[in-house]
């Protein structure tokens, strides 16, 4: 049973427009959420995170929104750039427990067209 | 050299072979991880070492044998693998197990089992 779901395998947007990547989770015990970005032939790199006590966290062009009642989070990239083309992984953990293990989604391939 | 380095980048092996994957981190971290990424599946945690001690074995078959001689080095010994073990194997590190959310990944070893 997948606890973190990224239902869109791929997304294509035009340069300069907004990219919105979505993620849903089923485990209500998750209280910390992260996005990782992965380029081909490289390992994933941490991008941005959000704690469940917040509903929004912003870092430059990247903003993550959390809707706890819907168990949904999204990553907004504005404006999108061709260099943002990569696979984006959503991940979640339960900080309050003794095990901080991350649970990942399958990823969404973002393509930003010039 | 900085970051997390994995060797080899690519590996092809037969089912009767014995091989080892190597990971080295130059970040001064105390926790190291092995993850498996199969096609169209989420990243799966395999093993965790914290201060050289194994703290997590995520029900991994015994044909995968990890070794952590010190906090900077991590090995994954492979023996009598199956074709379904073909995947990208990623090593990661973090400051320690309690701060494992912000992982630093290596570029991975793409393994093909024939």
Interface residues (C-beta under 8 A of the other chain):
Chain A: X2 X4 X32 X34 X36 X41 X42 X43 X44 X45 X46 X49 X89 X91 X93 X99 X100 X101 X102 X103 X104 X105 X106 X107
Chain B: X4 X6 X9 X40 X41 X42 X43 X45 X56 X90 X92 X97 X98 X99 X100 X101 X102 X103 X104 X105 X106 X107 X108
